[in-house]
Every structure is written in structure tokens, then in C-alpha cells.
């Protein structure tokens, strides 16, 4: 795609800039960027922002870090899968994590599966490498 075509698809005819980010404005007018549209999980027609579930997960006292990705599902489209790094000496199970999240989110946002890992893969800039998780664990999911 040439630079001219890329610019045309980024700025629409009404002057709106389409970055691929999911954002919201708070009541004071501040803009918050919360996720990337391409990372959104589409579950049975609902859109789930992984960052929303990640915020819930890391609020658990036994979870050190977490990332959520979508896994293809024939019936639902995609289902949310959580990769969780436990805090040292934590003794939580997949079911504890699923239950913890389910109590705090809408039914369609529930985490369907949990994989415990040692560390979340991140770039040098600290960006979560979701594709790396999908590739590494695709045979197990």
C-alpha cells in the first residue's frame, strides 16, 4: 500500500483519524487509550478488550502478571484465554482464576481457560508480544 492510500484509509472523509486503538473520554474530557482494535476478542458477536480482563486478573492478590488472547472457537468465534504469572508461593488453580474473573465481569467476558507461565513475553519497550504467545501455545490451546 502506498503512503497516499495508507493516509486515505487512516483519515476518513469526515476528518476522523482511525488509529486502530480503542479509546474513551472520561467525564472531564481526558482521552484514555485502552487497547488495540485488532487485539479485540470477538465472542458470539460481543467484543472483548483483553486489557479489561487483564486489569481484573492482575487485581488478584496471587497474580503477578497476566495477558489475555483470543483463541479460535468453532461455536463462539473466539474465546478468551488467560496467561497468568503467579506470585511466588501462590497456590491458585485455573478454576480459582476463572471464578475470580467471572464474579467481576459480564457473562460473555468470562475467561474460558487459564495457562500458568513463568513470564509474559514483552518487547524491549515493554509491549506484550501476543503473537508470540499465540504461536508458542497454539498446539496446546
C-alpha positions as CSV (number, residue, x, y, z in Angstrom):
1,X,0.0,0.0,0.0
2,X,1.4,3.4,-0.9
3,X,1.7,6.2,1.7
4,X,-1.1,8.1,0.0
5,X,-3.5,5.1,0.2
6,X,-2.5,4.4,3.8
7,X,-3.2,8.0,4.7
8,X,-6.6,7.9,3.0
9,X,-7.6,4.8,4.9
10,X,-6.4,6.3,8.2
11,X,-8.2,9.7,7.9
12,X,-11.8,9.3,6.7
13,X,-13.8,11.8,4.6
14,X,-15.1,13.5,7.8
15,X,-11.6,14.1,9.1
16,X,-11.7,11.3,11.7
17,X,-8.3,9.6,12.4
18,X,-8.6,5.8,12.6
19,X,-5.6,4.5,14.5
20,X,-6.9,1.0,15.4
21,X,-7.0,1.9,19.1
22,X,-9.9,1.5,21.5
23,X,-10.3,4.8,23.4
24,X,-12.7,6.5,25.7
25,X,-13.1,10.0,27.2
26,X,-13.8,10.4,30.9
27,X,-16.2,12.9,32.4
28,X,-13.5,15.6,32.4
29,X,-12.7,15.1,28.7
30,X,-9.5,13.2,29.2
31,X,-8.7,10.6,26.5
32,X,-7.7,7.1,27.5
33,X,-6.2,4.6,25.1
34,X,-7.1,1.2,26.5
35,X,-6.4,-1.4,23.7
36,X,-5.9,-2.1,20.1
37,X,-8.9,-3.0,17.9
38,X,-7.0,-5.8,16.2
39,X,-6.5,-7.4,19.6
40,X,-10.2,-7.4,20.4
41,X,-11.7,-10.8,21.0
42,X,-15.0,-11.4,19.2
43,X,-17.0,-13.8,21.3
44,X,-20.5,-14.7,19.9
45,X,-20.9,-11.2,18.5
46,X,-19.6,-9.4,21.6
47,X,-16.3,-7.5,21.6
48,X,-14.0,-8.1,24.5
49,X,-11.0,-5.9,25.1
50,X,-8.2,-8.1,26.5
51,X,-7.0,-5.1,28.6
52,X,-10.2,-5.2,30.6
53,X,-9.7,-8.8,31.6
54,X,-6.0,-8.2,32.3
55,X,-6.9,-5.5,34.7
56,X,-9.2,-7.8,36.6
57,X,-6.6,-10.6,36.6
58,X,-3.7,-8.5,38.0
59,X,-6.0,-7.3,40.8
60,X,-5.9,-10.8,42.2
61,X,-3.5,-10.9,45.2
62,X,-1.8,-14.1,43.9
63,X,-1.3,-12.9,40.3
64,X,1.9,-11.1,39.3
65,X,1.1,-10.5,35.6
66,X,-1.4,-11.6,33.0
67,X,-2.2,-11.4,29.4
68,X,-5.4,-12.4,27.5
69,X,-5.6,-13.5,23.9
70,X,-8.4,-14.9,21.8
71,X,-8.4,-18.5,20.6
72,X,-10.4,-19.5,17.6
73,X,-13.6,-21.5,18.5
74,X,-15.9,-23.0,16.0
75,X,-19.1,-22.2,18.0
76,X,-18.2,-18.8,19.6
77,X,-15.8,-17.3,17.1
78,X,-13.1,-16.7,19.7
79,X,-12.8,-17.4,23.4
80,X,-10.7,-15.5,25.9
81,X,-7.7,-17.4,27.2
82,X,-5.6,-16.0,30.1
83,X,-1.9,-16.5,30.5
84,X,-1.0,-15.9,34.2
85,X,2.2,-15.4,36.1
86,X,1.6,-16.4,39.7
87,X,3.3,-14.6,42.6
88,X,6.0,-16.6,44.4
89,X,4.4,-19.3,46.6
90,X,0.9,-18.6,45.3
91,X,-1.3,-21.7,45.2
92,X,-4.1,-20.7,42.9
93,X,-5.6,-23.0,40.3
94,X,-7.1,-22.4,36.9
95,X,-10.5,-22.7,38.4
96,X,-9.8,-20.2,41.1
97,X,-8.7,-17.7,38.4
98,X,-11.8,-18.4,36.2
99,X,-14.1,-18.0,39.2
100,X,-12.4,-14.8,40.3
101,X,-12.8,-13.2,36.9
102,X,-16.4,-14.5,36.4
103,X,-17.5,-12.7,39.6
104,X,-16.4,-9.4,38.2
105,X,-17.3,-9.3,34.5
106,X,-20.3,-9.8,32.3
107,X,-21.0,-13.4,31.4
108,X,-19.7,-13.1,27.8
109,X,-16.4,-11.7,29.1
110,X,-15.5,-14.7,31.3
111,X,-12.1,-16.3,30.8
112,X,-12.6,-19.8,29.4
113,X,-9.1,-21.2,30.1
114,X,-6.0,-20.3,32.1
115,X,-2.4,-21.2,31.3
116,X,0.2,-20.6,34.0
117,X,3.5,-19.4,32.6
118,X,6.8,-18.1,34.1
119,X,6.8,-14.7,32.3
120,X,4.8,-12.7,29.9
121,X,6.8,-12.2,26.7
122,X,7.4,-8.5,26.1
123,X,9.4,-6.3,23.7
124,X,12.3,-4.2,24.9
125,X,9.8,-1.3,25.1
126,X,7.5,-3.4,27.4
127,X,4.8,-4.1,24.8
128,X,3.1,-7.5,25.3
129,X,4.0,-9.9,22.4
130,X,0.6,-11.5,22.0
131,X,1.6,-13.1,18.7
132,X,4.5,-14.9,20.4
133,X,2.1,-16.4,22.9
134,X,-0.3,-17.5,20.2
135,X,2.5,-19.2,18.2
136,X,4.1,-20.8,21.3
137,X,1.0,-22.2,22.7
138,X,-1.2,-22.8,19.6
139,X,-0.7,-26.6,19.7
140,X,-1.8,-26.7,23.4
141,X,-4.8,-24.4,23.1
